Amino acid sequence: MRTIERVQTGVRIEKQLIKVMKALAERLDMPLGELIEGVMLHAFEGRQPFKAATLREIELLREVYGLELTADDSHQLAEKDGQ
């Protein structure tokens, strides 16, 4: 185990995406922050953060919460007016 220091941060995330992330963290029995840390550490090294079984669960959660966004959308998002 490595000892780290965590900081509280406020971020804005798309509504359906955060629902899927929270549900996945719950399914994996981990805090949302740890899920994000793990995904980012894997991404920084170009590694896949999830095994096939977890990817299947993510696909089901995407359907449940109506998440239609894909990686192709990531740099093309705009918020509704007034937000």
PDB file of N, CA, C and O in Angstrom:
ATOM      1  N   MET A   1       0.841  -1.193   0.000  1.00  0.00           N
ATOM      2  CA  MET A   1       0.000   0.000   0.000  1.00  0.00           C
ATOM      3  C   MET A   1       0.876   1.243   0.000  1.00  0.00           C
ATOM      4  O   MET A   1       1.927   1.280   0.639  1.00  0.00           O
ATOM      5  N   ARG A   2       0.428   2.252  -0.723  1.00  0.00           N
ATOM      6  CA  ARG A   2       1.126   3.535  -0.747  1.00  0.00           C
ATOM      7  C   ARG A   2       0.277   4.553  -0.005  1.00  0.00           C
ATOM      8  O   ARG A   2      -0.946   4.564  -0.139  1.00  0.00           O
ATOM      9  N   THR A   3       0.905   5.382   0.756  1.00  0.00           N
ATOM     10  CA  THR A   3       0.210   6.431   1.479  1.00  0.00           C
ATOM     11  C   THR A   3       0.091   7.652   0.567  1.00  0.00           C
ATOM     12  O   THR A   3       1.076   8.089  -0.028  1.00  0.00           O
ATOM     13  N   ILE A   4      -1.115   8.193   0.462  1.00  0.00           N
ATOM     14  CA  ILE A   4      -1.362   9.342  -0.398  1.00  0.00           C
ATOM     15  C   ILE A   4      -2.118  10.405   0.377  1.00  0.00           C
ATOM     16  O   ILE A   4      -2.600  10.158   1.483  1.00  0.00           O
ATOM     17  N   GLU A   5      -2.218  11.578  -0.207  1.00  0.00           N
ATOM     18  CA  GLU A   5      -3.032  12.657   0.348  1.00  0.00           C
ATOM     19  C   GLU A   5      -4.108  12.993  -0.669  1.00  0.00           C
ATOM     20  O   GLU A   5      -3.804  13.287  -1.826  1.00  0.00           O
ATOM     21  N   ARG A   6      -5.353  12.952  -0.248  1.00  0.00           N
ATOM     22  CA  ARG A   6      -6.457  13.285  -1.136  1.00  0.00           C
ATOM     23  C   ARG A   6      -6.946  14.694  -0.822  1.00  0.00           C
ATOM     24  O   ARG A   6      -6.840  15.161   0.311  1.00  0.00           O
ATOM     25  N   VAL A   7      -7.483  15.364  -1.839  1.00  0.00           N
ATOM     26  CA  VAL A   7      -8.060  16.688  -1.677  1.00  0.00           C
ATOM     27  C   VAL A   7      -9.504  16.663  -2.152  1.00  0.00           C
ATOM     28  O   VAL A   7      -9.859  15.917  -3.064  1.00  0.00           O
ATOM     29  N   GLN A   8     -10.324  17.478  -1.528  1.00  0.00           N
ATOM     30  CA  GLN A   8     -11.726  17.613  -1.933  1.00  0.00           C
ATOM     31  C   GLN A   8     -11.769  18.529  -3.152  1.00  0.00           C
ATOM     32  O   GLN A   8     -11.108  19.567  -3.178  1.00  0.00           O
ATOM     33  N   THR A   9     -12.539  18.147  -4.148  1.00  0.00           N
ATOM     34  CA  THR A   9     -12.638  18.962  -5.353  1.00  0.00           C
ATOM     35  C   THR A   9     -14.092  19.021  -5.813  1.00  0.00           C
ATOM     36  O   THR A   9     -14.877  18.107  -5.563  1.00  0.00           O
ATOM     37  N   GLY A  10     -14.416  20.072  -6.463  1.00  0.00           N
ATOM     38  CA  GLY A  10     -15.752  20.191  -7.036  1.00  0.00           C
ATOM     39  C   GLY A  10     -15.635  20.146  -8.547  1.00  0.00           C
ATOM     40  O   GLY A  10     -14.939  20.969  -9.142  1.00  0.00           O
ATOM     41  N   VAL A  11     -16.296  19.210  -9.162  1.00  0.00           N
ATOM     42  CA  VAL A  11     -16.273  19.108 -10.627  1.00  0.00           C
ATOM     43  C   VAL A  11     -17.696  19.012 -11.139  1.00  0.00           C
ATOM     44  O   VAL A  11     -18.593  18.531 -10.447  1.00  0.00           O
ATOM     45  N   ARG A  12     -17.887  19.475 -12.360  1.00  0.00           N
ATOM     46  CA  ARG A  12     -19.195  19.351 -13.015  1.00  0.00           C
ATOM     47  C   ARG A  12     -19.072  18.242 -14.054  1.00  0.00           C
ATOM     48  O   ARG A  12     -18.162  18.245 -14.883  1.00  0.00           O
ATOM     49  N   ILE A  13     -20.007  17.293 -13.993  1.00  0.00           N
ATOM     50  CA  ILE A  13     -19.979  16.138 -14.889  1.00  0.00           C
ATOM     51  C   ILE A  13     -21.381  15.940 -15.462  1.00  0.00           C
ATOM     52  O   ILE A  13     -22.375  16.173 -14.775  1.00  0.00           O
ATOM     53  N   GLU A  14     -21.457  15.520 -16.687  1.00  0.00           N
ATOM     54  CA  GLU A  14     -22.738  15.291 -17.359  1.00  0.00           C
ATOM     55  C   GLU A  14     -23.615  14.364 -16.517  1.00  0.00           C
ATOM     56  O   GLU A  14     -23.133  13.402 -15.919  1.00  0.00           O
ATOM     57  N   LYS A  15     -24.903  14.672 -16.485  1.00  0.00           N
ATOM     58  CA  LYS A  15     -25.858  14.038 -15.567  1.00  0.00           C
ATOM     59  C   LYS A  15     -25.932  12.505 -15.694  1.00  0.00           C
ATOM     60  O   LYS A  15     -25.817  11.805 -14.688  1.00  0.00           O
ATOM     61  N   GLN A  16     -26.119  11.985 -16.892  1.00  0.00           N
ATOM     62  CA  GLN A  16     -26.226  10.528 -17.043  1.00  0.00           C
ATOM     63  C   GLN A  16     -24.883   9.854 -16.778  1.00  0.00           C
ATOM     64  O   GLN A  16     -24.837   8.750 -16.235  1.00  0.00           O
ATOM     65  N   LEU A  17     -23.794  10.512 -17.160  1.00  0.00           N
ATOM     66  CA  LEU A  17     -22.463   9.949 -16.938  1.00  0.00           C
ATOM     67  C   LEU A  17     -22.194   9.754 -15.452  1.00  0.00           C
ATOM     68  O   LEU A  17     -21.705   8.700 -15.047  1.00  0.00           O
ATOM     69  N   ILE A  18     -22.507  10.754 -14.638  1.00  0.00           N
ATOM     70  CA  ILE A  18     -22.246  10.622 -13.204  1.00  0.00           C
ATOM     71  C   ILE A  18     -23.143   9.559 -12.580  1.00  0.00           C
ATOM     72  O   ILE A  18     -22.731   8.884 -11.636  1.00  0.00           O
ATOM     73  N   LYS A  19     -24.348   9.401 -13.086  1.00  0.00           N
ATOM     74  CA  LYS A  19     -25.224   8.339 -12.582  1.00  0.00           C
ATOM     75  C   LYS A  19     -24.606   6.966 -12.835  1.00  0.00           C
ATOM     76  O   LYS A  19     -24.603   6.105 -11.954  1.00  0.00           O
ATOM     77  N   VAL A  20     -24.082   6.769 -14.049  1.00  0.00           N
ATOM     78  CA  VAL A  20     -23.444   5.493 -14.377  1.00  0.00           C
ATOM     79  C   VAL A  20     -22.192   5.298 -13.521  1.00  0.00           C
ATOM     80  O   VAL A  20     -21.945   4.201 -13.021  1.00  0.00           O
ATOM     81  N   MET A  21     -21.408   6.359 -13.355  1.00  0.00           N
ATOM     82  CA  MET A  21     -20.189   6.259 -12.546  1.00  0.00           C
ATOM     83  C   MET A  21     -20.508   5.895 -11.100  1.00  0.00           C
ATOM     84  O   MET A  21     -19.849   5.033 -10.517  1.00  0.00           O
ATOM     85  N   LYS A  22     -21.514   6.546 -10.518  1.00  0.00           N
ATOM     86  CA  LYS A  22     -21.894   6.254  -9.130  1.00  0.00           C
ATOM     87  C   LYS A  22     -22.400   4.820  -8.996  1.00  0.00           C
ATOM     88  O   LYS A  22     -22.053   4.118  -8.047  1.00  0.00           O
ATOM     89  N   ALA A  23     -23.220   4.393  -9.952  1.00  0.00           N
ATOM     90  CA  ALA A  23     -23.751   3.027  -9.912  1.00  0.00           C
ATOM     91  C   ALA A  23     -22.629   2.008 -10.061  1.00  0.00           C
ATOM     92  O   ALA A  23     -22.637   0.974  -9.393  1.00  0.00           O
ATOM     93  N   LEU A  24     -21.676   2.289 -10.922  1.00  0.00           N
ATOM     94  CA  LEU A  24     -20.552   1.369 -11.098  1.00  0.00           C
ATOM     95  C   LEU A  24     -19.702   1.309  -9.833  1.00  0.00           C
ATOM     96  O   LEU A  24     -19.301   0.225  -9.408  1.00  0.00           O
ATOM     97  N   ALA A  25     -19.428   2.454  -9.235  1.00  0.00           N
ATOM     98  CA  ALA A  25     -18.659   2.474  -7.993  1.00  0.00           C
ATOM     99  C   ALA A  25     -19.371   1.660  -6.916  1.00  0.00           C
ATOM    100  O   ALA A  25     -18.737   0.899  -6.186  1.00  0.00           O
ATOM    101  N   GLU A  26     -20.675   1.821  -6.821  1.00  0.00           N
ATOM    102  CA  GLU A  26     -21.463   1.039  -5.852  1.00  0.00           C
ATOM    103  C   GLU A  26     -21.359  -0.447  -6.165  1.00  0.00           C
ATOM    104  O   GLU A  26     -21.169  -1.267  -5.268  1.00  0.00           O
ATOM    105  N   ARG A  27     -21.484  -0.787  -7.441  1.00  0.00           N
ATOM    106  CA  ARG A  27     -21.403  -2.195  -7.870  1.00  0.00           C
ATOM    107  C   ARG A  27     -20.036  -2.797  -7.540  1.00  0.00           C
ATOM    108  O   ARG A  27     -19.935  -3.970  -7.180  1.00  0.00           O
ATOM    109  N   LEU A  28     -18.997  -1.987  -7.666  1.00  0.00           N
ATOM    110  CA  LEU A  28     -17.634  -2.458  -7.380  1.00  0.00           C
ATOM    111  C   LEU A  28     -17.262  -2.285  -5.907  1.00  0.00           C
ATOM    112  O   LEU A  28     -16.151  -2.619  -5.497  1.00  0.00           O
ATOM    113  N   ASP A  29     -18.203  -1.760  -5.115  1.00  0.00           N
ATOM    114  CA  ASP A  29     -18.016  -1.562  -3.678  1.00  0.00           C
ATOM    115  C   ASP A  29     -16.802  -0.682  -3.379  1.00  0.00           C
ATOM    116  O   ASP A  29     -15.930  -1.031  -2.584  1.00  0.00           O
ATOM    117  N   MET A  30     -16.780   0.485  -4.054  1.00  0.00           N
ATOM    118  CA  MET A  30     -15.687   1.428  -3.814  1.00  0.00           C
ATOM    119  C   MET A  30     -16.231   2.845  -3.895  1.00  0.00           C
ATOM    120  O   MET A  30     -17.247   3.085  -4.548  1.00  0.00           O
ATOM    121  N   PRO A  31     -15.572   3.770  -3.247  1.00  0.00           N
ATOM    122  CA  PRO A  31     -15.994   5.169  -3.366  1.00  0.00           C
ATOM    123  C   PRO A  31     -15.797   5.680  -4.790  1.00  0.00           C
ATOM    124  O   PRO A  31     -14.908   5.222  -5.508  1.00  0.00           O
ATOM    125  N   LEU A  32     -16.628   6.625  -5.184  1.00  0.00           N
ATOM    126  CA  LEU A  32     -16.547   7.196  -6.526  1.00  0.00           C
ATOM    127  C   LEU A  32     -15.162   7.774  -6.799  1.00  0.00           C
ATOM    128  O   LEU A  32     -14.626   7.597  -7.893  1.00  0.00           O
ATOM    129  N   GLY A  33     -14.585   8.453  -5.832  1.00  0.00           N
ATOM    130  CA  GLY A  33     -13.257   9.042  -6.024  1.00  0.00           C
ATOM    131  C   GLY A  33     -12.198   8.009  -6.359  1.00  0.00           C
ATOM    132  O   GLY A  33     -11.324   8.258  -7.190  1.00  0.00           O
ATOM    133  N   GLU A  34     -12.271   6.847  -5.715  1.00  0.00           N
ATOM    134  CA  GLU A  34     -11.300   5.784  -5.996  1.00  0.00           C
ATOM    135  C   GLU A  34     -11.510   5.207  -7.388  1.00  0.00           C
ATOM    136  O   GLU A  34     -10.545   4.842  -8.060  1.00  0.00           O
ATOM    137  N   LEU A  35     -12.757   5.121  -7.823  1.00  0.00           N
ATOM    138  CA  LEU A  35     -13.034   4.665  -9.188  1.00  0.00           C
ATOM    139  C   LEU A  35     -12.398   5.627 -10.191  1.00  0.00           C
ATOM    140  O   LEU A  35     -11.736   5.200 -11.137  1.00  0.00           O
ATOM    141  N   ILE A  36     -12.604   6.923  -9.977  1.00  0.00           N
ATOM    142  CA  ILE A  36     -12.037   7.927 -10.882  1.00  0.00           C
ATOM    143  C   ILE A  36     -10.508   7.855 -10.868  1.00  0.00           C
ATOM    144  O   ILE A  36      -9.875   7.903 -11.924  1.00  0.00           O
ATOM    145  N   GLU A  37      -9.918   7.741  -9.686  1.00  0.00           N
ATOM    146  CA  GLU A  37      -8.459   7.615  -9.596  1.00  0.00           C
ATOM    147  C   GLU A  37      -7.953   6.429 -10.412  1.00  0.00           C
ATOM    148  O   GLU A  37      -6.993   6.553 -11.172  1.00  0.00           O
ATOM    149  N   GLY A  38      -8.594   5.298 -10.252  1.00  0.00           N
ATOM    150  CA  GLY A  38      -8.168   4.091 -10.958  1.00  0.00           C
ATOM    151  C   GLY A  38      -8.289   4.227 -12.465  1.00  0.00           C
ATOM    152  O   GLY A  38      -7.384   3.845 -13.206  1.00  0.00           O
ATOM    153  N   VAL A  39      -9.416   4.776 -12.916  1.00  0.00           N
ATOM    154  CA  VAL A  39      -9.623   4.959 -14.355  1.00  0.00           C
ATOM    155  C   VAL A  39      -8.560   5.886 -14.921  1.00  0.00           C
ATOM    156  O   VAL A  39      -7.977   5.603 -15.968  1.00  0.00           O
ATOM    157  N   MET A  40      -8.304   6.994 -14.231  1.00  0.00           N
ATOM    158  CA  MET A  40      -7.326   7.964 -14.729  1.00  0.00           C
ATOM    159  C   MET A  40      -5.908   7.406 -14.718  1.00  0.00           C
ATOM    160  O   MET A  40      -5.156   7.621 -15.669  1.00  0.00           O
ATOM    161  N   LEU A  41      -5.533   6.701 -13.671  1.00  0.00           N
ATOM    162  CA  LEU A  41      -4.185   6.123 -13.629  1.00  0.00           C
ATOM    163  C   LEU A  41      -3.982   5.124 -14.766  1.00  0.00           C
ATOM    164  O   LEU A  41      -2.911   5.074 -15.371  1.00  0.00           O
ATOM    165  N   HIS A  42      -5.013   4.329 -15.053  1.00  0.00           N
ATOM    166  CA  HIS A  42      -4.932   3.408 -16.190  1.00  0.00           C
ATOM    167  C   HIS A  42      -4.837   4.186 -17.503  1.00  0.00           C
ATOM    168  O   HIS A  42      -4.017   3.858 -18.361  1.00  0.00           O
ATOM    169  N   ALA A  43      -5.675   5.217 -17.660  1.00  0.00           N
ATOM    170  CA  ALA A  43      -5.689   6.000 -18.891  1.00  0.00           C
ATOM    171  C   ALA A  43      -4.347   6.684 -19.134  1.00  0.00           C
ATOM    172  O   ALA A  43      -3.877   6.745 -20.270  1.00  0.00           O
ATOM    173  N   PHE A  44      -3.733   7.196 -18.077  1.00  0.00           N
ATOM    174  CA  PHE A  44      -2.442   7.867 -18.226  1.00  0.00           C
ATOM    175  C   PHE A  44      -1.373   6.928 -18.780  1.00  0.00           C
ATOM    176  O   PHE A  44      -0.404   7.380 -19.389  1.00  0.00           O
ATOM    177  N   GLU A  45      -1.545   5.629 -18.571  1.00  0.00           N
ATOM    178  CA  GLU A  45      -0.582   4.648 -19.079  1.00  0.00           C
ATOM    179  C   GLU A  45      -1.092   3.932 -20.325  1.00  0.00           C
ATOM    180  O   GLU A  45      -0.452   3.000 -20.812  1.00  0.00           O
ATOM    181  N   GLY A  46      -2.252   4.367 -20.847  1.00  0.00           N
ATOM    182  CA  GLY A  46      -2.809   3.743 -22.042  1.00  0.00           C
ATOM    183  C   GLY A  46      -3.323   2.338 -21.793  1.00  0.00           C
ATOM    184  O   GLY A  46      -3.378   1.516 -22.708  1.00  0.00           O
ATOM    185  N   ARG A  47      -3.701   2.064 -20.546  1.00  0.00           N
ATOM    186  CA  ARG A  47      -4.175   0.720 -20.188  1.00  0.00           C
ATOM    187  C   ARG A  47      -5.690   0.722 -20.010  1.00  0.00           C
ATOM    188  O   ARG A  47      -6.272   1.730 -19.610  1.00  0.00           O
ATOM    189  N   GLN A  48      -6.322  -0.402 -20.306  1.00  0.00           N
ATOM    190  CA  GLN A  48      -7.753  -0.596 -20.140  1.00  0.00           C
ATOM    191  C   GLN A  48      -8.051  -0.740 -18.637  1.00  0.00           C
ATOM    192  O   GLN A  48      -7.478  -1.617 -17.992  1.00  0.00           O
ATOM    193  N   PRO A  49      -8.930   0.097 -18.065  1.00  0.00           N
ATOM    194  CA  PRO A  49      -9.193   0.011 -16.632  1.00  0.00           C
ATOM    195  C   PRO A  49     -10.165  -1.101 -16.230  1.00  0.00           C
ATOM    196  O   PRO A  49     -10.233  -1.465 -15.056  1.00  0.00           O
ATOM    197  N   PHE A  50     -10.920  -1.647 -17.200  1.00  0.00           N
ATOM    198  CA  PHE A  50     -11.962  -2.620 -16.853  1.00  0.00           C
ATOM    199  C   PHE A  50     -11.806  -3.916 -17.631  1.00  0.00           C
ATOM    200  O   PHE A  50     -11.408  -3.922 -18.795  1.00  0.00           O
ATOM    201  N   LYS A  51     -12.126  -4.996 -16.969  1.00  0.00           N
ATOM    202  CA  LYS A  51     -12.153  -6.312 -17.622  1.00  0.00           C
ATOM    203  C   LYS A  51     -13.468  -6.459 -18.385  1.00  0.00           C
ATOM    204  O   LYS A  51     -14.378  -5.644 -18.232  1.00  0.00           O
ATOM    205  N   ALA A  52     -13.557  -7.491 -19.196  1.00  0.00           N
ATOM    206  CA  ALA A  52     -14.728  -7.706 -20.056  1.00  0.00           C
ATOM    207  C   ALA A  52     -16.027  -7.783 -19.258  1.00  0.00           C
ATOM    208  O   ALA A  52     -17.038  -7.218 -19.677  1.00  0.00           O
ATOM    209  N   ALA A  53     -16.018  -8.466 -18.123  1.00  0.00           N
ATOM    210  CA  ALA A  53     -17.239  -8.598 -17.321  1.00  0.00           C
ATOM    211  C   ALA A  53     -17.716  -7.242 -16.814  1.00  0.00           C
ATOM    212  O   ALA A  53     -18.917  -6.971 -16.801  1.00  0.00           O
ATOM    213  N   THR A  54     -16.786  -6.393 -16.399  1.00  0.00           N
ATOM    214  CA  THR A  54     -17.152  -5.060 -15.913  1.00  0.00           C
ATOM    215  C   THR A  54     -17.650  -4.198 -17.065  1.00  0.00           C
ATOM    216  O   THR A  54     -18.576  -3.408 -16.883  1.00  0.00           O
ATOM    217  N   LEU A  55     -17.058  -4.334 -18.240  1.00  0.00           N
ATOM    218  CA  LEU A  55     -17.522  -3.585 -19.407  1.00  0.00           C
ATOM    219  C   LEU A  55     -18.958  -3.964 -19.763  1.00  0.00           C
ATOM    220  O   LEU A  55     -19.736  -3.109 -20.187  1.00  0.00           O
ATOM    221  N   ARG A  56     -19.313  -5.237 -19.595  1.00  0.00           N
ATOM    222  CA  ARG A  56     -20.697  -5.663 -19.844  1.00  0.00           C
ATOM    223  C   ARG A  56     -21.638  -5.006 -18.833  1.00  0.00           C
ATOM    224  O   ARG A  56     -22.730  -4.567 -19.193  1.00  0.00           O
ATOM    225  N   GLU A  57     -21.216  -4.939 -17.573  1.00  0.00           N
ATOM    226  CA  GLU A  57     -22.024  -4.274 -16.546  1.00  0.00           C
ATOM    227  C   GLU A  57     -22.178  -2.788 -16.858  1.00  0.00           C
ATOM    228  O   GLU A  57     -23.257  -2.222 -16.684  1.00  0.00           O
ATOM    229  N   ILE A  58     -21.104  -2.160 -17.317  1.00  0.00           N
ATOM    230  CA  ILE A  58     -21.155  -0.747 -17.673  1.00  0.00           C
ATOM    231  C   ILE A  58     -22.163  -0.535 -18.799  1.00  0.00           C
ATOM    232  O   ILE A  58     -22.930   0.428 -18.766  1.00  0.00           O
ATOM    233  N   GLU A  59     -22.172  -1.402 -19.773  1.00  0.00           N
ATOM    234  CA  GLU A  59     -23.114  -1.275 -20.891  1.00  0.00           C
ATOM    235  C   GLU A  59     -24.559  -1.354 -20.384  1.00  0.00           C
ATOM    236  O   GLU A  59     -25.422  -0.607 -20.844  1.00  0.00           O
ATOM    237  N   LEU A  60     -24.815  -2.250 -19.448  1.00  0.00           N
ATOM    238  CA  LEU A  60     -26.161  -2.350 -18.863  1.00  0.00           C
ATOM    239  C   LEU A  60     -26.515  -1.079 -18.097  1.00  0.00           C
ATOM    240  O   LEU A  60     -27.637  -0.584 -18.206  1.00  0.00           O
ATOM    241  N   LEU A  61     -25.574  -0.548 -17.327  1.00  0.00           N
ATOM    242  CA  LEU A  61     -25.815   0.686 -16.588  1.00  0.00           C
ATOM    243  C   LEU A  61     -26.047   1.859 -17.529  1.00  0.00           C
ATOM    244  O   LEU A  61     -26.875   2.727 -17.251  1.00  0.00           O
ATOM    245  N   ARG A  62     -25.326   1.888 -18.636  1.00  0.00           N
ATOM    246  CA  ARG A  62     -25.532   2.944 -19.637  1.00  0.00           C
ATOM    247  C   ARG A  62     -26.973   2.908 -20.155  1.00  0.00           C
ATOM    248  O   ARG A  62     -27.595   3.952 -20.348  1.00  0.00           O
ATOM    249  N   GLU A  63     -27.494   1.709 -20.377  1.00  0.00           N
ATOM    250  CA  GLU A  63     -28.873   1.568 -20.843  1.00  0.00           C
ATOM    251  C   GLU A  63     -29.856   2.013 -19.767  1.00  0.00           C
ATOM    252  O   GLU A  63     -30.804   2.745 -20.050  1.00  0.00           O
ATOM    253  N   VAL A  64     -29.628   1.572 -18.538  1.00  0.00           N
ATOM    254  CA  VAL A  64     -30.522   1.914 -17.428  1.00  0.00           C
ATOM    255  C   VAL A  64     -30.620   3.427 -17.250  1.00  0.00           C
ATOM    256  O   VAL A  64     -31.713   3.960 -17.057  1.00  0.00           O
ATOM    257  N   TYR A  65     -29.490   4.116 -17.313  1.00  0.00           N
ATOM    258  CA  TYR A  65     -29.461   5.553 -17.051  1.00  0.00           C
ATOM    259  C   TYR A  65     -29.504   6.408 -18.319  1.00  0.00           C
ATOM    260  O   TYR A  65     -29.388   7.632 -18.245  1.00  0.00           O
ATOM    261  N   GLY A  66     -29.667   5.780 -19.463  1.00  0.00           N
ATOM    262  CA  GLY A  66     -29.834   6.524 -20.708  1.00  0.00           C
ATOM    263  C   GLY A  66     -28.594   7.279 -21.156  1.00  0.00           C
ATOM    264  O   GLY A  66     -28.699   8.344 -21.764  1.00  0.00           O
ATOM    265  N   LEU A  67     -27.422   6.733 -20.859  1.00  0.00           N
ATOM    266  CA  LEU A  67     -26.178   7.381 -21.266  1.00  0.00           C
ATOM    267  C   LEU A  67     -25.867   7.012 -22.712  1.00  0.00           C
ATOM    268  O   LEU A  67     -25.495   5.877 -23.009  1.00  0.00           O
ATOM    269  N   GLU A  68     -26.024   7.988 -23.606  1.00  0.00           N
ATOM    270  CA  GLU A  68     -25.778   7.768 -25.025  1.00  0.00           C
ATOM    271  C   GLU A  68     -24.454   8.363 -25.481  1.00  0.00           C
ATOM    272  O   GLU A  68     -24.008   8.085 -26.594  1.00  0.00           O
ATOM    273  N   LEU A  69     -23.818   9.176 -24.644  1.00  0.00           N
ATOM    274  CA  LEU A  69     -22.540   9.786 -25.016  1.00  0.00           C
ATOM    275  C   LEU A  69     -21.463   8.729 -25.188  1.00  0.00           C
ATOM    276  O   LEU A  69     -21.462   7.702 -24.510  1.00  0.00           O
ATOM    277  N   THR A  70     -20.543   9.002 -26.113  1.00  0.00           N
ATOM    278  CA  THR A  70     -19.402   8.115 -26.329  1.00  0.00           C
ATOM    279  C   THR A  70     -18.121   8.939 -26.244  1.00  0.00           C
ATOM    280  O   THR A  70     -18.168  10.161 -26.100  1.00  0.00           O
ATOM    281  N   ALA A  71     -16.996   8.272 -26.332  1.00  0.00           N
ATOM    282  CA  ALA A  71     -15.705   8.969 -26.314  1.00  0.00           C
ATOM    283  C   ALA A  71     -15.618   9.967 -27.464  1.00  0.00           C
ATOM    284  O   ALA A  71     -14.962  11.001 -27.331  1.00  0.00           O
ATOM    285  N   ASP A  72     -16.259   9.679 -28.575  1.00  0.00           N
ATOM    286  CA  ASP A  72     -16.240  10.601 -29.714  1.00  0.00           C
ATOM    287  C   ASP A  72     -16.908  11.936 -29.381  1.00  0.00           C
ATOM    288  O   ASP A  72     -16.616  12.949 -30.015  1.00  0.00           O
ATOM    289  N   ASP A  73     -17.796  11.941 -28.400  1.00  0.00           N
ATOM    290  CA  ASP A  73     -18.491  13.160 -27.995  1.00  0.00           C
ATOM    291  C   ASP A  73     -17.663  14.017 -27.034  1.00  0.00           C
ATOM    292  O   ASP A  73     -18.008  15.174 -26.796  1.00  0.00           O
ATOM    293  N   SER A  74     -16.595  13.479 -26.488  1.00  0.00           N
ATOM    294  CA  SER A  74     -15.915  14.098 -25.347  1.00  0.00           C
ATOM    295  C   SER A  74     -15.431  15.525 -25.563  1.00  0.00           C
ATOM    296  O   SER A  74     -15.398  16.293 -24.601  1.00  0.00           O
ATOM    297  N   HIS A  75     -15.065  15.909 -26.739  1.00  0.00           N
ATOM    298  CA  HIS A  75     -14.583  17.270 -26.966  1.00  0.00           C
ATOM    299  C   HIS A  75     -15.590  18.105 -27.752  1.00  0.00           C
ATOM    300  O   HIS A  75     -15.248  19.144 -28.318  1.00  0.00           O
ATOM    301  N   GLN A  76     -16.842  17.632 -27.777  1.00  0.00           N
ATOM    302  CA  GLN A  76     -17.871  18.321 -28.543  1.00  0.00           C
ATOM    303  C   GLN A  76     -19.114  18.588 -27.707  1.00  0.00           C
ATOM    304  O   GLN A  76     -20.212  18.701 -28.252  1.00  0.00           O
ATOM    305  N   LEU A  77     -18.958  18.690 -26.401  1.00  0.00           N
ATOM    306  CA  LEU A  77     -20.099  18.883 -25.513  1.00  0.00           C
ATOM    307  C   LEU A  77     -20.302  20.370 -25.207  1.00  0.00           C
ATOM    308  O   LEU A  77     -19.339  21.111 -25.010  1.00  0.00           O
ATOM    309  N   ALA A  78     -21.539  20.782 -25.170  1.00  0.00           N
ATOM    310  CA  ALA A  78     -21.889  22.159 -24.801  1.00  0.00           C
ATOM    311  C   ALA A  78     -23.041  22.088 -23.803  1.00  0.00           C
ATOM    312  O   ALA A  78     -23.962  21.287 -23.961  1.00  0.00           O
ATOM    313  N   GLU A  79     -22.982  22.929 -22.779  1.00  0.00           N
ATOM    314  CA  GLU A  79     -24.055  22.946 -21.786  1.00  0.00           C
ATOM    315  C   GLU A  79     -25.256  23.707 -22.313  1.00  0.00           C
ATOM    316  O   GLU A  79     -25.142  24.565 -23.189  1.00  0.00           O
ATOM    317  N   LYS A  80     -26.424  23.366 -21.749  1.00  0.00           N
ATOM    318  CA  LYS A  80     -27.636  24.101 -22.076  1.00  0.00           C
ATOM    319  C   LYS A  80     -27.457  25.546 -21.633  1.00  0.00           C
ATOM    320  O   LYS A  80     -26.669  25.838 -20.734  1.00  0.00           O
ATOM    321  N   ASP A  81     -28.190  26.439 -22.268  1.00  0.00           N
ATOM    322  CA  ASP A  81     -28.133  27.858 -21.875  1.00  0.00           C
ATOM    323  C   ASP A  81     -28.517  28.012 -20.412  1.00  0.00           C
ATOM    324  O   ASP A  81     -29.405  27.325 -19.908  1.00  0.00           O
ATOM    325  N   GLY A  82     -27.827  28.934 -19.741  1.00  0.00           N
ATOM    326  CA  GLY A  82     -28.123  29.218 -18.334  1.00  0.00           C
ATOM    327  C   GLY A  82     -27.453  28.284 -17.357  1.00  0.00           C
ATOM    328  O   GLY A  82     -27.778  28.310 -16.170  1.00  0.00           O
ATOM    329  N   GLN A  83     -26.533  27.464 -17.811  1.00  0.00           N
ATOM    330  CA  GLN A  83     -25.886  26.511 -16.904  1.00  0.00           C
ATOM    331  C   GLN A  83     -24.423  26.799 -16.805  1.00  0.00           C
ATOM    332  O   GLN A  83     -23.704  26.104 -16.088  1.00  0.00           O
TER     333      GLN A  83
END
